[in-house]
């Protein structure tokens, strides 16, 4: 045989071998448990797999450029899962690592929340108790050099790469602090940094506690216990539990969180799927560490999955009052299948149901974009999602409706921002202006309570703020500006509080002064006590 033909034959054999291995790998992952049944009942699967193999071969052999085979396979898997439901997804190895870290409850680094503002790495706030915090790094500090090299124009991924590292290792940063002429030099020894799921917790008044939970991670139940104990020691007898914007997390944590409020061993949630092994009932533990508190749960269209499990259990078991707007409606159970390269397929295997039997999942079609857009296009649950034909009853025979998501007992609408304010927020101008003004007026940082109750954003400050916005090419809209003036002043003041007092908690304490949902919810505890049967 001619040497050229021999080499061509070898190359083709290699191609066919690679194609065969890839096709076998894919089919083995998704069908090995059910192969006998599938091929016995539907021989068309074999022809579809042959079609898939043929297309891979033609792309590999005839496409105008050398294709990235790994990207092709990733795309094929993604497209296949999109045909199932909105929550069956393929997660790359890199994304899976980030997700695992987020829900693990900690990482190793220096301990700052940050933002890239005007291409400069800017500290939003140090995380309490971390190396950055203990060294005196403050909100508003700008990290201009990392290990002697300019950090101007740094990306988020580069921040993680340069500032994170193994516990005990060190990194040098040069900081420009407003009001300070010379750069401040810090050598920071990295340590374990907690990722808090309890975003903030404080007293709203003499007996009302407020806890904002941002996710359900592996440490959520421990954090919540600590927050409840701390607030009880300060006199808390009633709790406003804020789950707005909480997209969920671990199922076991949702059950543990619900168990803190629910006495006895009650069904918190149950699952049901095509296979009998997917049917499970999850009961409260009976611990009820916060079982003596009057309870209001606050939800909105960003509350999903684990948040809906907790809100649904509280509502169905008549433990407290659910207020706000309809939740997202994410009630599909995803089972993770980890692949050899570190990537993961999360495949929907069951559905979540509240104790009364309501399906949490909102109806969906094949158009995933429309599915997500529909959840956020309105905050009016009176006309969206409620199916009056799906009537269910709580443990005390109150009527609740199905149709997807959790519908609040009492609707409290949130205020929508104008386009002008949305542009200001997206450009992070509140933080930029608040940081600058706070740095120029450190005398305002002496007494937080005095600042909270006495300080008001002046007309001169507002004029300077509008000038900053115009400098950033945000066109002034007088009508929308006046419509949102209370919000704008509050956001400037909240950003100042965070910088002046160097803690994220002070941002929230100032921020809720303009939160209509919180202010209205606080007046409803008598209704919460009535539902729960508490005196």
Secondary structure, 3 states (H helix, E strand, C coil): CCHHHHHHHHHHHHHHHHHHHHHHHHHHHHHCCCHHHHHHHCCHHHHHHHHHHHHHHHHHHHCCCCCCHHHHHHHHHHHHHHCCCCCCEEECHHHHHHHHHHHHCEEEECCEEEEEECCEEEEEEECCCCHHHHCCCCCCCEEEEECCEECCCCCHHHHHHHHCCCCCCEEEEEEECCCCCCCEEEEEECEEEECCCEEEEEECCCCEEEEEECCECCCHHHHHHHHHHHHHHCCCCEEEEECCCCCCECHHHHHHHHHCCCCCCCEEEEEECCCHHHCEEEECCCCCCCCCCEEEEEECCCCCCHHHHHHHHHHHCCCCEEEECCCCCCCEEEEEEECCCCCEEEEEEEEEEECCCCECCCCCCCCHHHHHHHHHCCCCCCCCCCEEEEEEECCCCCEEEECCCCCCCEECCCCCCCHHHHHHHHCCHHHHHHHHHHHHCHHHHCCHHHHHHHCCCCHHHHHHHHHHHHHCCCCCCHHHHHHCHHHHHHHHHHHHHHHHHCCHHHHHHHHHHHCHHHHHHHHHHHHHHHHHCCC
